[in-house]
Amino acid sequence: MQLKHFISLSLLFFFILLYATPLSANLNDNLTIDFSERFRLVSWDNPITLDSSKEGSTTFTRNRTSLGLKWKFSKKAEIYFKVTNEFRIYFKPDKDFNLHEIFVDNLYFKIHDIFSMPVTLTLGRQNIFLGEGFVVVDSGTYDGSRSIYFDAIRADINLRNIGEISLFQLYAQKTDELLPVINDREQRMNEHDIRGYGFYYQRKINKNNIDLYYLNKKTDIHDNGSWSLSANTLGTKLSFRLKNNLHLTTEGAIQNGNFENKKIRTFGGHFHLDRDLGNRILKRVIIGGIFLSGNSPGDKIIKGWEPPFSKWPKWSESYIYTLINESGIANWSNISSIYISFVTRIFKKGYLNTTFNILGAPEKNLALDFPGGAGKYRGFLMINRMNFVILKNLTGHFLWEHFKPGNFYFTGAESYNWIRFELMYKTKTRRK
């Protein structure tokens, strides 16, 4: 999708809004202003190389400010505009201060019950999070926690008693060239331009949920108009309440397609069994597993799972960095896992989630440089996250992750520690 196409679609949709909905006379009618300020302190030693001799220790802050404005100019239509800035201050290694970019984080038009049909249409820059984020959540792999937006067209169709279908077309650029950027630093968003489309069906039956989806993803267009990767993902997510305090969620998907001249045949899935205990201290126990197929040396068919639009820290904030030299940051592939989590209440408005994770690899990776091992045991990962509420609009968390590598990695691979402290302030004001 080129810039002129995006602008043309935006104008077309805006005229549909004008035609389908009467404008309010007062700009201040149903005007909502939201503001958030997030402070993070992050520190790690050597999660990227697993080698302390290469001086990979890093300590820095992430400071993100967002200001949004939503104008609901009729009962059925609204416009939302949000700008964001995220800058970092580095303590180690020492780096010059950089305010970085002020960019358009969201800009979309939305209309409900379009032409009296049970359809909600959204056009523009928007966040899309479907299911548990296994397949659709984040468009930009390289920008960290800066943003998760897609430039997209989305239609949500309410089928009343038989569920809801979301149809969408997505676009994610290598760098942001669609909308203006202040203090442009050519922030890299992805390794390649990405285009995709699909549908996502959701239905709730009593206390159970079923999701079905199909996605198509293309990356890196060539001069002749062809795409280097074209992958189709077909999957389902099932969620059951087995007993009043026992809940099972399973999700699995298959992929096919082509990468250059190779065929793609992959599988990915996960499950978790949640038991609510009702104890004053120990609130919940979760047992889960992950399986993402992998490539083995000499394969003529690509068997490594390709996260469709979901290269984000779903299962670990730190381990995505260990994947950098193997398959790319947050490129969850060739991974198996069994884990157990304990959720405890440590004070009135504070909870601790502790996870013990045994990580494996379905296929060996015999690369001599990295990971460098001959086995399938990735290692042991422990995650401790404490969430707390300070005030009504002020929350925070403290996160500590520790990884001990196994024989999937080179001899002498060292453990790492990764910590993060966050404070988040959010407020919203509505004027009528």
N, C-alpha and C positions, 0 to 999 in steps of 0.2 A: 504494500500500500504506500503510494507516494504522498507527499504533502498535499498536492492539489486534490487528490482523491479524498483525503481525510477532511479537508476544508469543505469540499463540495457536499460530502455526506453530512457534515455538521450543519451547514446552511439548510440543506433539505430537511433535516430533522427539526431545525428551529422553526421553519415555516409550517411544518406539521403541527408543532406545538401551538403556534399562533392560530392556526385554523381550528384546531380541536378544542381549545380552551380559551375562555374569556380572561383577559388580563385584569388584574386588580388596579384600582386607580392610585393607590398609595404604595410607594416602594417599600415602606416600612412594614406593610402587612405581612405577617408570617415570616419575619426575617430572623434567622438564627445565626449567631456568631459562636464559633467554637475555637478554643485556644488550648494548646498543649505545649509543655516544656519537659523534655526528657534529658536527664543527666545520667551518663554511664561512665564508670571507671572500669577499664578492662586490663587485665595483665595475664601473660602466659610466659612459659619458658621456651619449650621446643616442640610444640605440637606439629609443626610443618615438616621438620627433618628428623625428629626423634634422636637428635644428636646435639648435645650441649656444646660441643667444640665448635659448632658453626654459629654460635652466638645469635640464636633466634629469639632471645628474650625481648618482650615488648610490653610496654605499659603506656596507655593513652586514655583519653576521655573521648566519648562521643556525645556531642551536645546538639540535640535536635529540637528545633522550634517550628511549630506549625500553626497557621492561622487560616480558618475556614469560614466561608460565608454561604449560607443556604437561603435562597429566596423561593418560597413556595407561593408562586404568583397566582395560583388558582387551587381549587380543591384537588385537582388531578395532576398538576404539573409543577415541577421545581427545577431550579438550576443550582448546582453546587460548585464552588470555586475554592481551592485551597492551595496556599503556597507554603513551602517548607525549606528550611536550611539545616544542614547538618555539617558541623565542622569538628575537627579533632585537635586536641592538644597533646603532643607527644612528649613523654618524659624519657623514654628509652625505646628506640634510639632517638637522639635529639634531632628534631626537624623544625624548620621555620614555620611560624604560625601561618595558617591559610584559612580565611573565612569560608572558602569554598563557594558553592553555587546556591543561589536562591532560585528555585525552580517551581513550576506548576505541578503540584503533587496530584491534584484532582481537578477536573473541569468536565462536567457532564450535564446533559439535559436528561430529565426523566419525566415520563408521563405514564400515569396509571389509567387503567380501563380505557385504553385508546379506542376511539370510535365505538364506545359502549361495549367493548369486548373485554374479557377477563385477561388482558395482556398488559404487562408493564414493560415499557421500552426505555432502554438507557443507552445513550450514545455519548462517547467521549472518553476522557481519561478517568478511569475508575478502578477501585479495588475489587477483586473477585476472589472469594474464598469459598470453595465448594467441598462438602463433606468434611473430612478431617485434614484436608490439605495434602492428601497423598498424590493427587494428580494436578490440581489447579489451585494455586495460591499466590505465586510470585513471578513477575515477569523478568526481573533483573537479578542475575547471579552475582555480578561483580560490584554492586553498589552497597553491599552489606545491609545494614538496617535503615538506610536512607529512605527507601520507598519500596512499595510492592505493586505499583499501579500497572495496568494494561491500558493501551489505547484500543478501545473495543466497541463493538456493537453487541448489545445483549437484549434478548427478549425473554421475559419470564411469563409463562402461560399457566394460569391456574385452571386445572382440570377438575376442580371442585372435589368430588368424592373419590377421584382416582389419581390424585397427586398433582405434581407441578413439574413442568418441563422448562429448562433453561436452554435457549439456543444462543450461540455466541460466535463471533469472529474476533480473533485477537491479533494484536500486532505489538511486537517488542523490538526496539531498535538496539543496535550496537552502541550508539550514543544518541542522546536526545536531540533530535533535529526537527521535531514537529511543532513544538511550542517555544516561546522565548525563554531564555535563561539569563539571569543577571550574574555577572562575574563568572562567565562561562569558563569551565576548566576541562571541557570535553570529557566529562565523567563517563567512564566505560560502564555500560549496563550489562552487556552480554558479549560472549565470544563472537557471535554472529547475529545478524538480523534474524528474527523469528516471526513466523506467521502461523496461525492456527485457527481451527474452528472445531465445533463439536456440539453435542447436546448432553444434558445432565438431567436425569429424571429422578425425582424423590417422591416417596409416598410413605405415609405413616398409617399403620394398621394397628389399632389399639395402642399398645405400648412398644410396638416393634416398628422398625424402619427399614426400608429397602431403597437403595440407590442403584441406578443403572446409567452407564455413560459410554459415549464414544467420542474420541478426540483424534484430530489429525494435526500433526506438527511438521513444519518444514523449516529448515535453516540454511543459511548461506547460499544466496542466489548467485548463479554464475552469469557471465556475460551473454551466454546464449539463452538465458531465461530459465534454465533448469535449476533444480535445487539439489544440494549435495545430500541432504537427509530428508526423507519423507517417512514418517512413522505414524502408524495407526494404533490407537490404544482402545481396547474394549474391556470393560470391567464392571464389577458390581461390589457394593458394600451392603452388608446385612448386619442389623443390630437387633438383638433379642433380649428381652427381659426373661431370664430363665426362672427366677424366683423374685420375690419382692426386693431382695437385697443382692441379687446376683445378675450381672449383665454381661453379655458376650457380643463383641463386635469383630467381624471378619471382613476383609477386603482383598480382592485379587483381580489382576488384570493381565491380559496377554497383549503382545505387540507384534506387528509385522510391518514390513515396509522395505526400504532400501537406503543404504548409505553408500554413495558413489556406485560401485559395481557389485556391492555385497548385499545379500538379503538380510533382513532383520527378523529374528524369531526369539522373543524374550518373554519372561514372566516375572511379575512382581506381586507381592502380597504381604499382609501383616494381620495380626489378630491381637486382641487383648481381652482378658476376662477380669471384670471388676467386681470386687466384693465389698459392699458397704457394711461396716461392722457396727456402727452406732456407738462405739466406745467413746468415752470422753476424751481420750488421748489418741489412740490409734483409730483413725476414721475410715481408712480404706486400704485394701491390698489389691494390687494389680499384677497379673501374670500375663506376659505377652511374648510375641515372637515376630520376627521379620525374615522374609526371604526375597532377595533381589538377585536374579540370575546374573551370571558373569561369563566373560570370555575366557577361553583357555588358549594357550599358544597353538598356532597352526589352524585354528578354526576357519573354515571357509564361509561360515555363516556367523553373523554377529548375534551373540547370545546375551550380551550385557544389557541389563535393564537401562532404559533411557527415561529419566524422570521427565514427563511431558512438559508441565509448566510448574514444577515443584522442586527446584533446586534451592532449598532453604533448610535451616537447621531443625528439621522436624523431630529427630530423635536425639540430637546432641548439638550443642552450640560450639563445642571444641573440635569434635571429630571431623567436621567438614573441612578443617584446615589440614588435617592429616591426609585427606583425600586429594589435596592439591597436586602433589607430585605423582599421584597414581592415576587418577582419571579426571581431575579437575575439581575446583572448589564446589562443595555441596552436590557433587555428582554421585548420588547414592546408587551404587552398582556393585555387583559381585559381593554382596553382604548378606550374612545370615546372623540371627541373633535370638537368644532367649534371655528374658529379663524379668525381674520382679521389683515392684515398687511398693513403698510403704508411705502413706500419707498420714502425718501426725499433726495434731493441734498442739502447738507449743505455747501459745498464749491466746488471749481472747480473739484477736484479729490477726493471728499469725499461724501459718501452716508450713510444715517442712515435708518436702517430697524427696525421698531417698530411693535411688534406683541402682540396682546391681545388674550389670549387663555383660553377658558372655558373647563376644563377637567372633564370627567366623567368616569364611569365604567359600562359596560353593565351588569355585575353581581356583587352582593355584595360579599365582602370578610370578613368572620366573624372570622378571626384569632384574638385571644385575645391580642397577643403581638404586632404585626404589620401587617397591618395598624391599626387594632383595632377599627374601626368605624362600624356603622351599615347602613350607607347610600351609595349612588352611586355617590355623588358629590366629585370628587377628589380635586378640587380647582381651583384657578385663577393663571395663569402663565403669567407674562409679560416678554418679551424679547426685549432688545435693543442692536442692533449690528451696530457699525459704522466702515465701511471699508474705508481705505484711501491709496493713493499712495504718497510716499515721493519722490522717484527717479525711474528711469526706472526699476531697478532691486530690489527695496526695497519697500515693501508694509507692511501694518499692519492693525490691527483692535482692537477695544475695545468692549467687550461684558459684559453686565450686565443683569442677570436674577433674577427675584423676584417671589417667589411662596408663596401663601397664602392657606393653606390646608382647605379642606371642611370636611363634615361629613363622608367621606370614611375613615378618620383617627381618631385616638383616641381623646377623649376629652382633650383639652389643647395642641393639636399639634401646634407647632409654625411655623411661617413663616421663610423662609431663603432667603439669598442673595448669589449670585454666580457671581464672576467677573473674567474676563480674559483680559490680554493685550498681544498682539503679534506683533513682528516684524519678517518679512520674507525676506531674501535675496536669490535671485536665479540668476544664471548665466550659460550660455552655450557657449562653444567654439567648433567650428568645424574646423578640419584640412583636407586639400585635398592634 
